[in-house]
Amino acid sequence: MALLAIIYILIFIIFALCAYAVMQIKLAGIDVKDFWSFIEANQILDKLYEFSKKYKTLSPQQQVVYLLEAEKVFKAFDKIPNIIWEDEFKKYDEVLKKYKEIKINRWVSNS
């Protein structure tokens, strides 16, 4: 009986913590769905950052994939206040520079 009570208390605490986290996200003016996409975009940002550091030149297919993934990251980061992701600004800036470089090179080659 005591074990069952402990399990119920632990489940209640877990739900309370989840509700508190959602409340804090909403109080910050962020939609929970946007925050979740930001978390996923943050993982993509890390991969793009490593990719941009590793490869100086990309094939046309790699460029297209890089551009599409970078646009997803930019959209997700735009929905979140800057103060939340200021620690990731260096990575974001490097990915943005590479994005601009690819866009300019593709524009010049198409002209």
Secondary structure, DSSP 8 states (H G I E B T S, - for coil): -HHHHHHHHHHHHHHHHHHHHHHHHHHTT--HHHHHHHHHHHHHHHHHHHHHHH-SS--HHHHHHHHHHHHHHHHHHHTS-GGGSGGGHHHHHHHHHHHHHHHHHHHHHH-
